[in-house]
Amino acid sequence: MLIQESLYSIFFGNPASIALFIIFIIAFFLGTLLIHSQVSLVLKGEFSLKDRLQCIIYGFIFAMAVMVVLGMAFIFAVETPQFWTNSPEPPPEIHPFLLLIPFVICLSYVSFYPLIDFIFIALSEASDEGMTPFHSFIGSKIINKTDNKIISLLIALGLFFGVFFIPPLLISTFLSIPLILIWMTWTLTYPLMILTFYGSKGYIAGITNVYYHLPDPSRSIFLTFENGERSMKEFISDPGPRILLGLMLFVFVWAWISMIQTAAFYFTGALAISPYSYAGMVFVTLLFGIIGYFTRFWGRKIKYRGIDIYFAAYLMAAVGLNVLVNFLIVNAEKLEHTFEIWAFTTQIVPNYLSFAWAAVIEEVFLIIFTSYYFLTKKNEFTRNIKYAMISEAGQTFDPIPLFNFIKSKNAKLRTYAEETLFLMYERIPLKNDINLTEGKYKNFLIDGICDPHPNSKRICEKILNQLEQDVPEIVVSWIIEGLKSPNYEKSIPMARSLLSIDLKYLEKIPKELLLNLINDNEWRLRYIIWKVISRFIQINSNLLNEINVVKLINDNNSDIQAQILELAIKSSLSLPIDILISKINHKNRLVRAKAIECLESISSEELDEKVVSEIKILMKDPSSSVRASIFKFLANIGDIKNFSISLNSLLEGLSDLNKNVREASALALEKYYEESPEDLNLDSIINRIDPNNNEALNTILGLLGRLFEQNPEKILTTLLIFIKFDNQELKESISEILIEKYKAYPSLILENLIEISDKSTFITKGIISRTIIAIAKKDPKIVIPRLLNFLNSQNADIRLNAINSLEGLIDRYSDIINLKPIIDRIQKESDTHVKKEINKVIVRVVKSKPEEIKPYMKQIFQIIKDQETSIRISLARTLLEVARQSPEFLSLNTVTSLFKDEDSFVREACVKIIGYIGYQEPGTSVDFLLNKGLIDKEWNVREASIASLGNVVEHMGDKTNIISKLVASLDDEQGWVRRTSMNILAGIKEVKASQIPFEKIKINIESPDPKIREATASLLKIHAIQNIQRVFDYIIMLLEDSSEQVRQAMVDGMVKIIEKIKLKTILSELLKNLSDEVSLDLQRSVAKILERTTKYEEEKVKKRVISLLKIRCEMSQDPEICGALHKIKES
């Protein structure tokens, strides 16, 4: 009775005690409900009594941790006189047990939970142990070093007692430190390390997200002075990132301050800055202690297993004790009466300074983990955060992060951001709900154009050019605005964009604006505007009348002078001769060259001795552009001989190092030859040929081509010598000459050309064949019969060139190409290479007009028997192509005769043909494939037989025999045979799970060949649809396979399975494999499955999946998982 009265007085003796008891009940139910809601995300509809009991245990520990914090708060309130100064009632008495009981329970749980944790690691499967990286390390490196579970269990026990239990006892004994102090400090280290690990990852993800949502800081600061109104608008529209960045940086700085001052507290006994300095702040600080548990851990760990629940309770209990430790170092005297009643805790208050080291644990680990992610630029977590941000920004049309990431030092990240940004601006004009003129789309694009960062400038200018084509009416207004800007970093790129804009939109640029800008102080802008004007006059030539070109041509910048001269050339603007002469003598080579080009507008009568003498001097000018202009001028004006121009100078130009000089020299020589052929000997040109100078060779041969009519035989001989050179550009040039001149000299060119030995590759024909084909297309009725006649030539090169050319013509001119002489040639031909090329012609006929090969089928079968192996194989594959295109041309009886061939590739072609023609006699075809094809000694024939069975099987009524044979092939020694069998079985609708022993599938799942494992993914769905639980573990194996193709095949298979059995049947099992205990590859595969199947589910299922994917996205920052989350959200 006395005990009952005593317990009653403890828990219900006064309103404060009753309030604490009510809070305990509320906290208990709240904790149970919280963990139940988390577990139900995975196990909804599958709750067992055991699961409910585990939730209740968590609720109890959760309530105890809350009671530790609130018990302190109540005692603090009672022990603080200022709270009771104006109160008529004395402060109530809070029995010490109301704090000590939850304190002891939490301390005991925190002390002994690691033993449960390590035993679980020792006894569980390897894939189940990794709740955190710390668990994974302990499991793989220490506890599970051996496969023997008993030894692992002993290691687990030894680890717990050797690390968590015995050390504090020894330290307390030998250093005379009160046991309670060292015990609390020691036991809190491990859970706080884990808690701060989760917290630091969340902190890094948060601060990275906030930082990259801020416009470039240097640009933002500049804009504050340049355009304060815009800066304020940007801040008001989205203040969050700026405010949060400041707060989050303060948190990191405060961690350093707190760590230093708490450590110093041990020596000084005072805190410089204390969150407990004011009585009211105590309650706020205690509340934040509990909130920290949820912000750091709760939303970052999927919890559904028993060990997950106990682990969550462990961290909650540690939070309660950690809050107590931090409270004690400032307000120890408030709890003196509470701890005095138990001998184990009496040393807490007298030694409260020692708790400084326990209190500093949290800050130490937070700084270590956060600094690691800050300082190590190559860690996968931060890299994944950025990839995920880029993906999300692209999906949500958020340009600011992308504009930041295109300046990243990481090339892959930069490229991904660039691709995403391009795609975003391509899609924006198509989105009715997005306004391209909105600040974040327009302003930041223009900022990027003005940015000194080369990559940002390049990308943004490219986007602007694209927008000029997509939405020119919008971009023109931006350009006009930019051209008026005093900021050259903006006006110059805007002017440059006018060089590619459509002319009809260029006309919308005010001409007054352009006329003003050609007088601007900045030469770079003037230079671009002159280029723009040269485009503008194409639509408005009157603009030149408003420009004083004669005055402006003396611009102090040589490039602008050259540009004005270029404008004069294009517009045929006549400039005074004295200006041109002065520019011809200009120190800048480009100005001299352009001035010489301007002379083209002057007739030969206007040229005086002074100009001609200048021209002769400039023919030796060191500038190649000047020399090229002189030669071009001479070619255009003509009358070269009368100007006493040195012919030798023109010939030397053919060998010049500069391409423009060589080409201009050739034009001048051509003009010279037209005017005075008797004074220019072809040999003088031919003798200039240097076989080692490919560039000059191209020029000279091009000139000879233009002079072809002067001596066709001599020039053709020269051209055909060099068409065999290993220079593709040279070959193509000569080929074009021959094609052009063929009409005038048909026999001469064709008969000489076809004798040249050709070099073809597997993919492309040689230059001789290509040239003949091009010639034949100009005159097919004459050339094609001649090519057929060439097949009877004694020269193998002629026959080969003829057949190669015919192959290139067969698709277009099959109506005038007679196949008979081609097929007859196979029997007569002795050259294997020619035979193979003839076979190519036949194949082309089969593909384009198969009906034309029908009359020759019998002849082809007769030809095959007498040919060498390589030709038999080629012809057999030709028949296979016939079977694909026109199976009715072949009979089963004739085709099966091929199976007698000794070569396996011929037999392979035979059974493949049966796969196409087997519908004619399905029973006979199946018997042949089963009784001959499947028992062939060569695996390629067996594999082809299985594939053909797959084609014929749909024409069979009873497929039982075929299915049994295919199942038997799952034991074949060759992987390709097994793979093909599985693919065919997966495609037969009538096949049942009972017909395929699961053991056969299981063996192939474990094959080292990824192609075979990929095939099992397709076949596994047959068993999965019947009994998903039986095969689910094997599905998981394939979903986390090392091969991406295998994983994708199983993802596709799971989508089909879910179509049959519905997602709710397997949802919980899938969601279990989203937790961090499984590999990232498996999580990605599950995310892909959910992405493709959840979109069709009801809203509550979507919310459940989104909640779990959100946790995994935040903790892994994996682009694929985050991408799946965003797509499900969009749906």
NORHU-V217965 format. One record per pair of residues at least 24 apart in sequence whose C-alpha atoms are under 7 Angstrom apart, sorted by sequence separation. I is the first residue (numbers start at 0). J is the second residue. D is the distance in Angstrom with one decimal. If there is no record, write none. Layout:
BEGIN
i:I j:J d:D
i:I j:J d:D
END
This chain:
BEGIN
i:31 j:55 d:5.5
i:327 j:351 d:6.4
i:328 j:352 d:6.1
i:891 j:916 d:7.0
i:31 j:57 d:6.4
i:122 j:148 d:6.1
i:292 j:318 d:6.7
i:328 j:354 d:6.2
i:386 j:412 d:6.9
i:393 j:419 d:5.8
i:30 j:57 d:6.8
i:31 j:58 d:4.2
i:70 j:97 d:6.5
i:71 j:98 d:6.9
i:121 j:148 d:6.4
i:213 j:240 d:6.3
i:328 j:355 d:6.4
i:389 j:416 d:6.1
i:393 j:420 d:7.0
i:396 j:423 d:6.5
i:573 j:600 d:6.7
i:30 j:58 d:4.2
i:70 j:98 d:5.2
i:212 j:240 d:6.4
i:213 j:241 d:6.9
i:561 j:589 d:6.2
i:565 j:593 d:6.3
i:289 j:318 d:6.9
i:479 j:508 d:6.7
i:561 j:590 d:4.7
i:564 j:593 d:5.9
i:568 j:597 d:5.6
i:571 j:600 d:6.8
i:879 j:908 d:6.3
i:886 j:915 d:6.3
i:966 j:995 d:6.3
i:992 j:1021 d:5.7
i:28 j:58 d:6.4
i:121 j:151 d:5.1
i:122 j:152 d:7.0
i:210 j:240 d:7.0
i:288 j:318 d:7.0
i:324 j:354 d:6.3
i:393 j:423 d:6.1
i:505 j:535 d:7.0
i:557 j:587 d:6.7
i:560 j:590 d:6.6
i:564 j:594 d:6.4
i:875 j:905 d:5.9
i:882 j:912 d:5.8
i:886 j:916 d:5.3
i:921 j:951 d:6.3
i:969 j:999 d:6.6
i:991 j:1021 d:6.9
i:992 j:1022 d:5.1
i:27 j:58 d:4.7
i:30 j:61 d:5.7
i:67 j:98 d:5.7
i:121 j:152 d:5.2
i:209 j:240 d:4.9
i:1013 j:1044 d:6.7
i:1017 j:1048 d:6.8
i:27 j:59 d:5.4
i:30 j:62 d:6.8
i:66 j:98 d:7.0
i:464 j:496 d:6.2
i:495 j:527 d:6.3
i:561 j:593 d:6.2
i:592 j:624 d:5.7
i:596 j:628 d:5.8
i:627 j:659 d:5.7
i:631 j:663 d:4.9
i:634 j:666 d:5.6
i:639 j:671 d:6.5
i:697 j:729 d:5.6
i:704 j:736 d:5.7
i:738 j:770 d:6.7
i:768 j:800 d:5.8
i:772 j:804 d:5.4
i:872 j:904 d:6.3
i:876 j:908 d:6.0
i:883 j:915 d:6.4
i:907 j:939 d:6.6
i:911 j:943 d:5.9
i:982 j:1014 d:5.9
i:985 j:1017 d:6.0
i:1013 j:1045 d:4.4
i:1016 j:1048 d:5.9
i:1017 j:1049 d:7.0
i:1020 j:1052 d:6.2
i:1024 j:1056 d:5.9
i:324 j:357 d:6.9
i:325 j:358 d:5.4
i:467 j:500 d:6.1
i:471 j:504 d:6.9
i:491 j:524 d:5.6
i:494 j:527 d:6.5
i:498 j:531 d:5.9
i:526 j:559 d:5.3
i:529 j:562 d:6.8
i:533 j:566 d:5.6
i:557 j:590 d:6.8
i:592 j:625 d:4.2
i:595 j:628 d:6.0
i:599 j:632 d:6.1
i:603 j:636 d:6.7
i:627 j:660 d:4.1
i:630 j:663 d:5.2
i:634 j:667 d:4.1
i:637 j:670 d:6.5
i:771 j:804 d:6.3
i:783 j:816 d:7.0
i:803 j:836 d:6.5
i:806 j:839 d:6.9
i:810 j:843 d:6.8
i:872 j:905 d:5.3
i:875 j:908 d:6.0
i:879 j:912 d:5.3
i:882 j:915 d:5.9
i:907 j:940 d:4.6
i:910 j:943 d:6.4
i:911 j:944 d:6.8
i:914 j:947 d:3.9
i:918 j:951 d:6.2
i:921 j:954 d:6.4
i:942 j:975 d:6.4
i:946 j:979 d:6.4
i:978 j:1011 d:5.1
i:981 j:1014 d:5.9
i:985 j:1018 d:4.8
i:1009 j:1042 d:6.4
i:1012 j:1045 d:6.3
i:1016 j:1049 d:4.9
i:1023 j:1056 d:6.9
i:1090 j:1123 d:5.3
i:1094 j:1127 d:6.2
i:27 j:61 d:6.7
i:67 j:101 d:5.7
i:118 j:152 d:6.1
i:121 j:155 d:6.5
i:209 j:243 d:7.0
i:210 j:244 d:6.6
i:288 j:322 d:5.9
i:324 j:358 d:6.0
i:494 j:528 d:6.7
i:497 j:531 d:6.4
i:529 j:563 d:6.9
i:588 j:622 d:6.1
i:591 j:625 d:6.2
i:595 j:629 d:6.4
i:623 j:657 d:6.4
i:626 j:660 d:6.3
i:630 j:664 d:5.4
i:633 j:667 d:5.9
i:799 j:833 d:5.6
i:802 j:836 d:6.6
i:806 j:840 d:4.8
i:809 j:843 d:6.9
i:810 j:844 d:7.0
i:882 j:916 d:6.7
i:903 j:937 d:6.7
i:906 j:940 d:6.5
i:910 j:944 d:5.6
i:913 j:947 d:6.6
i:914 j:948 d:6.5
i:917 j:951 d:5.8
i:921 j:955 d:6.5
i:942 j:976 d:4.5
i:945 j:979 d:6.7
i:949 j:983 d:5.4
i:981 j:1015 d:6.6
i:984 j:1018 d:6.9
i:1050 j:1084 d:6.3
i:1054 j:1088 d:6.2
i:1086 j:1120 d:5.7
i:27 j:62 d:4.8
i:66 j:101 d:6.2
i:67 j:102 d:5.8
i:209 j:244 d:6.1
i:589 j:624 d:6.7
i:631 j:666 d:6.9
i:738 j:773 d:6.8
i:768 j:803 d:6.1
i:772 j:807 d:6.5
i:802 j:837 d:6.3
i:809 j:844 d:6.7
i:835 j:870 d:6.7
i:838 j:873 d:6.9
i:842 j:877 d:5.7
i:845 j:880 d:6.9
i:849 j:884 d:6.8
i:853 j:888 d:6.3
i:938 j:973 d:6.3
i:941 j:976 d:6.6
i:945 j:980 d:6.1
i:982 j:1017 d:6.8
i:1013 j:1048 d:6.0
i:1017 j:1052 d:5.8
i:1024 j:1059 d:6.8
i:1053 j:1088 d:7.0
i:26 j:62 d:4.8
i:592 j:628 d:5.4
i:596 j:632 d:6.2
i:599 j:635 d:6.9
i:627 j:663 d:5.6
i:631 j:667 d:6.6
i:634 j:670 d:5.7
i:662 j:698 d:6.3
i:730 j:766 d:6.7
i:734 j:770 d:5.7
i:738 j:774 d:5.6
i:768 j:804 d:5.1
i:772 j:808 d:6.6
i:826 j:862 d:6.7
i:838 j:874 d:6.6
i:845 j:881 d:5.9
i:849 j:885 d:6.7
i:907 j:943 d:6.1
i:911 j:947 d:5.7
i:914 j:950 d:5.5
i:918 j:954 d:6.2
i:978 j:1014 d:5.6
i:982 j:1018 d:6.9
i:1009 j:1045 d:6.5
i:1016 j:1052 d:6.4
i:1020 j:1056 d:6.1
i:1024 j:1060 d:6.4
i:1083 j:1119 d:6.2
i:1087 j:1123 d:6.3
i:1090 j:1126 d:6.8
i:1094 j:1130 d:5.8
i:64 j:101 d:6.7
i:118 j:155 d:5.9
i:285 j:322 d:6.7
i:588 j:625 d:6.3
i:595 j:632 d:7.0
i:599 j:636 d:6.7
i:623 j:660 d:6.3
i:630 j:667 d:5.9
i:661 j:698 d:6.4
i:665 j:702 d:5.9
i:810 j:847 d:6.1
i:903 j:940 d:6.6
i:910 j:947 d:6.7
i:914 j:951 d:5.9
i:942 j:979 d:6.5
i:974 j:1011 d:6.5
i:981 j:1018 d:6.0
i:1083 j:1120 d:5.7
i:1086 j:1123 d:6.0
i:1090 j:1127 d:5.8
i:63 j:101 d:4.8
i:117 j:155 d:5.2
i:206 j:244 d:6.4
i:842 j:880 d:7.0
i:846 j:884 d:6.7
i:938 j:976 d:6.8
i:1046 j:1084 d:6.7
i:1050 j:1088 d:5.9
i:1054 j:1092 d:6.7
i:23 j:62 d:5.7
i:26 j:65 d:7.0
i:449 j:488 d:4.8
i:449 j:489 d:5.2
i:756 j:796 d:5.6
i:64 j:105 d:6.5
i:206 j:247 d:6.6
i:398 j:439 d:7.0
i:421 j:462 d:6.5
i:448 j:489 d:6.8
i:654 j:695 d:5.2
i:755 j:796 d:7.0
i:1039 j:1080 d:5.2
i:63 j:105 d:6.7
i:114 j:156 d:6.9
i:398 j:440 d:6.7
i:653 j:695 d:6.2
i:754 j:796 d:6.2
i:1039 j:1081 d:4.4
i:23 j:66 d:6.5
i:754 j:797 d:5.3
i:1038 j:1081 d:5.5
i:448 j:492 d:6.7
i:753 j:797 d:5.6
i:114 j:159 d:5.7
i:653 j:698 d:6.8
i:113 j:159 d:6.8
i:653 j:699 d:6.6
i:1038 j:1084 d:5.8
i:753 j:800 d:6.2
i:406 j:454 d:6.5
i:405 j:454 d:6.9
i:406 j:455 d:6.2
i:405 j:455 d:6.2
i:15 j:91 d:6.7
i:110 j:186 d:5.8
i:16 j:93 d:6.5
i:109 j:186 d:6.6
i:13 j:91 d:6.8
i:268 j:352 d:6.8
i:9 j:94 d:5.8
i:265 j:352 d:5.1
i:265 j:353 d:6.2
i:265 j:355 d:5.7
i:264 j:355 d:6.5
i:262 j:355 d:5.8
i:201 j:295 d:6.9
i:261 j:355 d:5.6
i:262 j:356 d:6.4
i:198 j:295 d:4.1
i:262 j:359 d:6.6
i:197 j:295 d:5.6
i:198 j:296 d:6.6
i:261 j:359 d:6.2
i:197 j:296 d:5.7
i:194 j:295 d:6.6
i:258 j:359 d:5.5
i:194 j:296 d:6.4
i:197 j:299 d:7.0
i:258 j:362 d:5.6
i:258 j:363 d:6.7
i:254 j:362 d:5.5
i:254 j:366 d:6.9
i:194 j:314 d:7.0
i:190 j:314 d:5.9
i:190 j:317 d:6.4
i:187 j:317 d:6.3
i:179 j:343 d:6.8
i:179 j:344 d:6.6
i:195 j:361 d:6.8
i:199 j:365 d:6.2
i:203 j:369 d:6.9
i:180 j:347 d:6.7
i:177 j:346 d:6.5
i:195 j:364 d:6.3
i:199 j:368 d:6.1
i:191 j:361 d:5.9
i:195 j:365 d:5.3
i:199 j:369 d:5.3
i:188 j:360 d:6.5
i:192 j:364 d:5.9
i:196 j:368 d:6.4
i:184 j:357 d:4.7
i:180 j:354 d:6.9
i:204 j:384 d:6.5
i:214 j:399 d:6.2
i:213 j:399 d:6.9
i:212 j:399 d:5.8
i:212 j:400 d:5.3
i:215 j:403 d:6.6
i:211 j:400 d:5.0
i:211 j:403 d:6.4
i:112 j:313 d:6.8
i:109 j:313 d:5.8
i:108 j:313 d:6.8
i:109 j:316 d:6.5
i:109 j:317 d:6.4
i:72 j:282 d:6.3
i:105 j:316 d:5.1
i:68 j:285 d:6.4
i:95 j:337 d:4.5
i:57 j:308 d:6.5
i:61 j:312 d:6.3
i:64 j:315 d:6.4
i:68 j:319 d:6.0
i:53 j:305 d:6.5
i:57 j:309 d:6.6
i:60 j:312 d:6.0
i:64 j:316 d:5.0
i:67 j:319 d:5.9
i:61 j:315 d:6.2
i:65 j:319 d:6.6
i:68 j:322 d:6.8
i:53 j:308 d:6.9
i:57 j:312 d:5.4
i:61 j:316 d:6.9
i:64 j:319 d:4.6
i:68 j:323 d:6.8
i:78 j:333 d:5.9
i:60 j:316 d:6.6
i:75 j:333 d:5.9
i:41 j:303 d:6.4
i:38 j:302 d:5.7
i:37 j:302 d:6.2
i:38 j:303 d:4.4
i:390 j:1118 d:6.9
i:387 j:1116 d:6.0
i:387 j:1117 d:6.4
i:387 j:1118 d:4.5
i:384 j:1116 d:4.7
i:386 j:1118 d:5.8
i:390 j:1122 d:6.7
i:383 j:1116 d:5.0
i:383 j:1117 d:5.2
i:387 j:1121 d:6.1
i:380 j:1115 d:6.5
i:383 j:1118 d:6.4
i:380 j:1116 d:6.5
i:301 j:1074 d:5.5
i:301 j:1107 d:6.9
i:300 j:1110 d:6.6
i:299 j:1110 d:5.1
i:298 j:1110 d:6.0
i:299 j:1113 d:7.0
i:299 j:1114 d:6.1
i:200 j:1114 d:6.9
i:130 j:1075 d:6.4
i:130 j:1076 d:5.3
i:129 j:1076 d:4.8
i:128 j:1076 d:6.6
i:127 j:1076 d:5.8
i:126 j:1076 d:6.5
i:126 j:1077 d:6.1
i:42 j:1067 d:5.4
i:41 j:1067 d:5.0
i:41 j:1070 d:5.5
i:41 j:1071 d:6.1
i:40 j:1103 d:5.6
END
